[in-house]
Amino acid sequence: MDWGDLKIFLAVARAGTLGAAARQVGQTQPTLGRRLRALEQALGQSLFQRTSGGFVLTDEGQAVLVHAERMEEEALGIARQVSGQPDRLSGFLRLSASEWFGTYVLTPVLAEFSRRHPDVTIELVTDTRLYSLSRREADLVFRIGAFDEPDIRQRRLLVQTYGVYKKAGSDHHNMGLILMDTALDHLPDVGWLKARRPDAPVVFRSNNREAQAHMCRMGAGLAVLPCRLAAQLDGLEPVDLGEVPPPRNLYFGYHRDLGKLARLRALVQLVTERLGD
């Protein structure tokens, strides 16, 4: 098996298309396609599903990915040792988090990590969809609630607290409500706010906490917001409704096969130091 073909496999797995992978490795798209087919023939397995949206790893491809990343890390380590360079972390990590958490909470930590380890490329995907660690859609996932996938190492990072907010200086008594979208109507803070303002109309819904916060700071209504988000936005003022909305636990998780990746361990350690309760 040619290590060069495995590097092509890694590039395609990370980029999702032959074109993007070709630009990364500096080879032509037909060359990448030919070498990827040669690797699949050598292994006797299809490593990707070819879809209209790009290349998606098969179960066999996911298994190969774990070992290929380990080989990549060892190869980089050998190159650094032979050239006399310091043992610097390098490689690629894909993270997934909600939009507001990724933007306002994670990015300062990621910026610090990048200053320490400039050879590690971090890709942060902010989405409401729950990315699968078992299918290697992400290497490290931050989410509300524990993971129920098999073979996942996880831990609670912090208790996410919430508050009720209004536009600063406004009278909140006759305001309508800003809530999550109907698909997320089951979330605890939605029912909590409705119960305390049962007669208030719902004026706005969104699955995006930032959108809710901006509507709130423009005076559209009352919103339950994560305290970490509200603290970073001007024009918001907390409202005392007699008690605070229910908190929730925020976890991070990664597949156990990635536990030996030095770059992942270093990031997990820094995130835990900076954000952990």
TORTIDO-925345 format. One record per residue (C-alpha): residue number from 1; residue in one letter; x, y, z. Coordinates in pm, whole numbers, plus 50000, padded with zeros to 5 digits. Each point is the difference from the previous one (the first is absolute). Layout:
// residues N
  pos  code      x      y      z
  NUM     A      X      Y      Z
...
END
This chain:
// residues 277
  pos  code      x      y      z
    1     M  50000  50000  50000
    2     D  50137  50339  49896
    3     W  50009  50263  50278
    4     G  49960  50261  49728
    5     D  49662  49850  49909
    6     L  49896  50018  50365
    7     K  50088  50370  50000
    8     I  49771  50040  49701
    9     F  49731  49813  50189
   10     L  50039  50237  50299
   11     A  49978  50307  49777
   12     V  49678  49878  49837
   13     A  49849  49898  50334
   14     R  50065  50347  50141
   15     A  49911  50207  49695
   16     G  49697  49800  49889
   17     T  50067  50041  49627
   18     L  50279  49906  49759
   19     G  50032  50359  49881
   20     A  50055  50144  50347
   21     A  50236  49718  50092
   22     A  50200  50052  49679
   23     R  50053  50366  50089
   24     Q  50121  49902  50346
   25     V  50258  49745  49885
   26     G  50104  50172  49677
   27     Q  49903  49721  49762
   28     T  49741  49977  49726
   29     Q  49651  49873  50061
   30     P  50036  49705  49757
   31     T  50323  49896  50176
   32     L  49826  50002  50338
   33     G  49711  49799  49864
   34     R  50233  49741  49849
   35     R  50205  49962  50319
   36     L  49690  49977  50216
   37     R  49863  49720  49779
   38     A  50336  49823  50024
   39     L  49984  50015  50380
   40     E  49647  49862  50005
   41     Q  50102  49718  49768
   42     A  50302  49919  50217
   43     L  49779  49983  50309
   44     G  49712  49828  49823
   45     Q  49755  50250  50153
   46     S  49812  50311  49895
   47     L  50118  50278  50230
   48     F  49758  50269  49882
   49     Q  49647  50033  49878
   50     R  49998  50227  49697
   51     T  49702  50233  50042
   52     S  49881  50317  49827
   53     G  50120  50195  50303
   54     G  50348  49848  50005
   55     F  50184  49702  50147
   56     V  49857  49843  50317
   57     L  50199  49743  50197
   58     T  49864  49646  50011
   59     D  50028  49792  50317
   60     E  50320  49851  49858
   61     G  50127  50348  49918
   62     Q  49936  50115  50355
   63     A  50205  49708  50131
   64     V  50287  50084  49763
   65     L  49982  50368  50097
   66     V  50090  49928  50363
   67     H  50313  49806  49904
   68     A  50098  50242  49722
   69     E  49993  50291  50243
   70     R  50223  49810  50241
   71     M  50241  49925  49717
   72     E  49996  50367  49901
   73     E  50086  50109  50352
   74     E  50286  49748  50021
   75     A  50133  50103  49658
   76     L  49999  50366  50099
   77     G  50175  49912  50324
   78     I  50272  49812  49812
   79     A  50052  50294  49765
   80     R  50034  50241  50289
   81     Q  50243  49771  50184
   82     V  50225  49948  49698
   83     S  50007  50370  49910
   84     G  50072  50101  50359
   85     Q  49682  50206  50027
   86     P  49822  50027  50335
   87     D  49719  49754  50061
   88     R  49718  50220  49873
   89     L  49642  49888  49971
   90     S  49854  49997  49651
   91     G  49707  49861  49806
   92     F  49628  50067  49975
   93     L  49709  50009  50246
   94     R  49633  50050  49921
   95     L  49783  50136  50280
   96     S  49624  50039  50023
   97     A  49808  50234  50230
   98     S  49690  50216  49999
   99     E  50040  50334  49822
  100     W  50003  50230  50300
  101     F  50217  49770  50212
  102     G  50251  49955  49721
  103     T  50013  50374  49926
  104     Y  50000  50153  50346
  105     V  50142  49731  50229
  106     L  50219  49763  49799
  107     T  50181  50235  49763
  108     P  50207  50177  50271
  109     V  50125  49660  50116
  110     L  50063  49887  49642
  111     A  50195  50318  49931
  112     E  50223  49926  50299
  113     F  50044  49641  49881
  114     S  50096  50120  49651
  115     R  50263  50233  50143
  116     R  50149  49706  50188
  117     H  49968  49750  49714
  118     P  49999  50187  49667
  119     D  50048  49679  49800
  120     V  49662  49861  50107
  121     T  49712  50094  49772
  122     I  49667  50033  50181
  123     E  49669  49986  49818
  124     L  49703  50117  50208
  125     V  49656  49903  49871
  126     T  49718  50191  50170
  127     D  49666  49834  49947
  128     T  49690  49892  50190
  129     R  50038  49651  49854
  130     L  50156  49744  50232
  131     Y  50313  49876  49824
  132     S  50085  49633  50042
  133     L  50328  49911  50163
  134     S  49961  49633  49912
  135     R  49977  50087  49629
  136     R  50292  50245  50040
  137     E  49796  50298  49886
  138     A  50200  50191  50263
  139     D  50298  49927  50223
  140     L  49879  50196  50303
  141     V  49640  50099  50067
  142     F  49858  50243  50254
  143     R  49632  49957  50078
  144     I  49730  50037  50262
  145     G  49930  49659  50155
  146     A  50198  49680  50018
  147     F  50096  49787  49699
  148     D  49829  49667  49944
  149     E  50218  49875  49712
  150     P  50223  49697  50069
  151     D  50375  50031  50054
  152     I  49984  50372  50090
  153     R  50215  50154  50267
  154     Q  49814  50290  50151
  155     R  49994  50229  50298
  156     R  49793  50288  50129
  157     L  50182  50323  49925
  158     L  49778  50256  50170
  159     V  49653  50079  50130
  160     Q  49832  50226  49749
  161     T  49800  50267  50182
  162     Y  49721  50207  49848
  163     G  49825  50327  50079
  164     V  49704  50203  49878
  165     Y  50095  50315  49811
  166     K  49840  50310  49849
  167     K  50118  50310  49817
  168     A  50190  50217  50247
  169     G  49783  50271  50148
  170     S  49671  49862  49865
  171     D  49683  49903  50188
  172     H  49962  49624  49981
  173     H  49652  49958  50151
  174     N  49808  49995  49671
  175     M  50266  49848  49780
  176     G  49948  49695  49783
  177     L  50225  49695  50006
  178     I  50300  49903  49791
  179     L  50031  49622  49992
  180     M  50178  49713  49832
  181     D  49845  49878  49674
  182     T  49710  49754  50018
  183     A  50227  49700  49938
  184     L  50176  50087  50328
  185     D  49686  50084  50194
  186     H  50079  49715  50239
  187     L  50308  50171  50144
  188     P  49970  50079  50372
  189     D  50045  50377  49968
  190     V  49712  50027  49751
  191     G  49745  49843  50233
  192     W  50145  50188  50294
  193     L  49952  50342  49838
  194     K  49653  49915  49870
  195     A  49892  49893  50348
  196     R  50107  50334  50147
  197     R  49842  50209  49727
  198     P  49702  49784  49892
  199     D  49808  50290  49844
  200     A  50289  50155  49811
  201     P  49997  49958  49621
  202     V  50290  49827  49825
  203     V  50152  50266  49775
  204     F  50306  49820  49866
  205     R  50144  49651  49977
  206     S  50342  49882  49889
  207     N  50236  49709  50057
  208     N  50282  50254  50004
  209     R  50078  50147  50342
  210     E  50184  50294  49846
  211     A  49694  50089  49792
  212     Q  49789  49985  50315
  213     A  50246  50223  50183
  214     H  50003  50260  49723
  215     M  49620  50010  49986
  216     C  49994  50038  50377
  217     R  50251  50287  50006
  218     M  49786  50181  49738
  219     G  49702  49984  50232
  220     A  49796  49731  49825
  221     G  49932  49800  50316
  222     L  50132  49797  50291
  223     A  50247  49721  49934
  224     V  50165  49726  50200
  225     L  50368  50014  49905
  226     P  50319  49825  50110
  227     C  50165  50227  50255
  228     R  50339  49959  49826
  229     L  49849  50139  49680
  230     A  49804  50286  50158
  231     A  50305  50115  50194
  232     Q  50183  50073  49674
  233     L  49724  50202  49832
  234     D  49921  50364  50066
  235     G  49644  50122  50036
  236     L  49862  49712  50206
  237     E  49871  50015  50354
  238     P  49902  49708  50226
  239     V  49641  49964  50118
  240     D  49912  49855  50340
  241     L  49698  49769  49973
  242     G  50043  49859  50349
  243     E  50227  49711  49905
  244     V  50252  49915  49733
  245     P  49942  49771  49701
  246     P  50118  49640  50041
  247     P  50371  49945  49930
  248     R  50129  49725  49773
  249     N  50322  49802  49983
  250     L  50236  50050  49706
  251     Y  50219  49705  49902
  252     F  50281  49936  49759
  253     G  50073  49664  49845
  254     Y  50232  49824  49757
  255     H  50035  49645  49870
  256     R  50224  49782  50215
  257     D  50215  49913  49698
  258     L  50116  50364  49992
  259     G  50113  50001  50361
  260     K  50364  49948  49898
  261     L  50013  50301  49768
  262     A  50230  50248  50172
  263     R  49839  50301  49835
  264     L  49655  49896  50122
  265     R  50125  49937  50352
  266     A  50167  50341  50006
  267     L  49684  50176  49887
  268     V  49781  49812  50248
  269     Q  50237  50094  50281
  270     L  49996  50369  49907
  271     V  49623  50014  49957
  272     T  49954  49832  50338
  273     E  50241  50242  50168
  274     R  49840  50311  49852
  275     L  49631  49909  50004
  276     G  49949  49712  50243
  277     D  49804  50052  50320
END
